[in-house]
Amino acid sequence: MTEIEKTLENKNVRPTAMRMLIYKYMAEKEIAIALNDIENAFAKAERTTLYRTLKTFEENGIVHQIDDGTGISKFALCEAGCNCEIEQDLHLHFHCSNCNETVCLTEHKIPHINLPDGYVAEDANLVLKGICDKCSGQ
């Protein structure tokens, strides 16, 4: 059994060939991926299959969705041990205005914010925008 199969099964996701290919593709990219990018990479696959795979991954804590302000939702693999819980797993994202890539900065966590009584947070997203290390030459 491959590492990808183990990862999917540990998240209660049946490791079909397409799911393993999409997971491998996302792991190799190491950036947040838009559905359109996955469609282009798997041009012969049904669009609904690709969309359902991403939704299944999201529902089972394999990927998280990122709104980086571009108007296009992107998806990134969750790090090991992530449960995508608002209280403990939130991290920064960085969107490069030069190359248009969005990356997870998983080592930089979003601090807990105490909300007033009666407010219940369901999601939080912090995206920094600027020039990434590849584009800045550092």
Residue, then its C-alpha position, 0 to 999 in steps of 0.5 A: m500500500t502506498e503512502i497516498e493510499k494510507t493517507l486517504e484510508n486514514k481519512n476514511v476516503r476510498p483510494t480510487a485511482m483518480r483520487m490518488l492521482i489528484y492527491k499526488y498532483m497537489a502534493e507535487k505542486e506544493i501551492a494552492i491549486a484552483l479547480n481549473d488547474i486540476e481540470n487542465a492537468f486531467a483534461k480527459a477526466e470528467r469535471t464533475t469527478l474532479y469537483r467531487t474529489l476535491k469536495t470529498f477531500e475537503e469534507n474529510g480534512i485532506v484539503h482546505q479551501i483558500d479564498d486568496g482574494t482573486g475570486i477563484s477558490k483554491f485548494a491546498l493539502c492539509e498538513a499532517g495532524c490538521n483537523c481544519e479546526i478554527e481553534q487550533d489549525l488556522h495558518l497564514h496564506f501568502h498570495c504573490s502578486n507577481c507570479n499569482e501563486t498562493v502558498c500555505l505558511t503552515e508554520h505561522k498560525i493565526p492567533h486565537i481571537n476572543l469574540p464578543d458573547g453571542y458571536v460564533a466563528e465558523d471560518a477564518n482566513l488570513v491572506l498576506k499579499g506581496i512578492c514571494d521568495k521566488c519572485s523577490g530573488q531571496 
